[in-house]
Amino acid sequence: MLKKIETTEQFEELLNKESRFFLLKHSLTCPISQAAYQEYEKFAEEHRDISTYFLAVQEARPLSNAIAEKFQIKHESPQAILFSDGKAGWNASHWKITSRSLENALGAE
């Protein structure tokens, strides 16, 4: 199940308590982002063993910018990032966000 986060404090808490999780930066107005969100949802339903979070860029711009700055990952939307042990390991954007690419990212660790 996808869980929405909106604040830097929520994100920092995730980094501290979750050893591994995915985060999707999602645009509420972009059709490409909607397609990525559907793929992300599909992945989440099939992989309940890994936590999946998302933020809506329009509602959480400060958080989105803070993540880009902290982890030196150029902001894109949509963008999926796999965090492991407090670090951003894998990321993909736009049409590269598929259920299969998310699954492959897990196996590549």
Secondary structure, DSSP 8 states (H G I E B T S, - for coil): -EEE--SHHHHHHHHHH-SEEEEEEE-TT-HHHHHHHHHHHHHHHH-TTSEEEEEETTT-HHHHHHHHHHHT----SSEEEEEETTEEEEEEEGGG--HHHHHHHHHH-
